[in-house]
Amino acid sequence: MKKKGLCILMALFSINTLLGGCGDSEKPTKKTETQAKKVDVEDKNVAKIKKLLSKSLGDNASINYVADKKQFDLIATSDQLKQALTKIKDENTGEKEWQTLVQAFKQISLQIKAAYKEDYSVRLADPNDTKESLLTVRNGEVIYNFKK
């Protein structure tokens, strides 16, 4: 993988400092208020996480949120990132870079869990077929890795 492609992927690490202390700890007392605020807090959390991921990735990837799965889908948009991911997938190269990316996704998902106290997944879509996954991580655990 080209060095710049790896730099793009490593941008995911930059959300580490941005996520610290962003969780909402307000606890309403009435059941209906609790439910309404929980939805409101979750919507705010999703917006914050999506914004942070988007800011970290810039124009290199788009972020979609799939509510029923509580999952953030990262979809490569830059040609360079698409080519780097395709090369890793199709040519079975870049093992070191791939493992670095897997570790970055694990760290990101743990940081999201710590900051927001919710179980969100982070998924890297296949750049050639965005319905397919290359990697999915939740709470620091790899749910799916196309290499395994």
N, C-alpha and C positions, 0 to 999 in steps of 0.2 A: 504494500500500500504506500502511496506517495506520502511524504512527510506532512504536507499540508492537510491531506485527508485525515491523518492521525490527529493533527492539531484541532481540526474541526470536532472530531469525536471527543477529544480531551476537554473541549469547551464545556462539556457536560459537568466536569468537576467544578466549574466555577459557581455552580448554584449552591455549593456547600456553604459558603458564607452568607449567601442571600437567604437561605432557608432558616437560619438560626433565629429562634424567637418569634416566628410568624404565626404560631398556633393561637387559637382563640380558646380561652379557658372559662368563658362566661357560662354559668350554670343556672338556668331559670328554675323556678320552683314549681310552677303549675305544669301539669302534663301537656295540655294543648300548647302552652307557650314554649315548653321544652321541644315539642315536635316541630313547631314552626321555626323556632330559632335554630334547631339542628339542621333543618333544610337550608335556612339562610346561611348558617355558618359553613355548611358543606359547599353551597354555591360560591361563597366568598373564597373558601379554601381552593376550590377548583380553579377559580379565576386567578388567584395568586400563583398557584403552582404552574398553571398554563402560561402565565405572563413570565414567570421566572425561567421556565424551560425555553420559551420563545426568545427571550432576551439572550440567554446563553448560546442558543444555536443560530441566532440571526436569520439570515436568508438561506441558510444551509438545510433547514428542515422546517416542516410545518408540524404543529401540534394539534391533534384532535382528541377530544375527550369523549369516551363511550360510557355514558352514565350507568347503564345496566350492568356493566362489567367493572365499573370504577377504575377505568383504565385510560392512561394517556398514551396515545399512539404517536410515535415520532416517525415522520415520513420524510425521507430525504428529498430535497428539492433542487439542490445544486448539482450540476453535472459532475463535479469533482467528487462529492460525497457518494453520489450514486455509483460512479465508476469504482471507487474504492471498495464499497460494500459488495458490488457485483463481483469484483475480482476475488475478494475473500470467499464469497459463496461459490462461485463457479470454478475457480482455479484452485480452491482449497489451499490458499496461501495466506500469509499474514497471521499466522497462529499467535505470535506474541502480541500483535496489535489487537487481535480479537479478544484475547484473554484480558488485556488492559481495558477494553471496552466493556466486557462482562463485569469486571470488578467495578468500573465506574457506574454501571447501571445498578449493581448491588448497593453501592454506597448511596446513590441518589435515592433509591427506594427506601433505604433505612432512614435517611434524613427526612424524607417526606413523612414517614411513619412517626418519627420522633417529634417533628414540628407540628403535625396536624392530628396525631392520634387516630388515624384512619388507615384502612387497608386499601391503598391504591396500587395498581400495577402500572409499570412503565414498559411499553412494548416498542421495539424497533421493527418497523415494517420492511419487508423485502422491497427494494427499490424498483424491481421489475414487475411485481404483483403485490400491491399494498394490502390485499386481503390476506396474504401469507405473512408469517412472522419469521424474523431471524432470531429474535431474542425477546423474552418476556420475563420480567422480574417483579416480585411482590415481597415487601418486607425483608429485603436482602436475600431472598431465596430465588434461585433460577427456576422458573416454571417451565420455560421452554428455551432450548438452545439448539438451533438447526445443526450444529456440529455434533450433537450427541443423540 
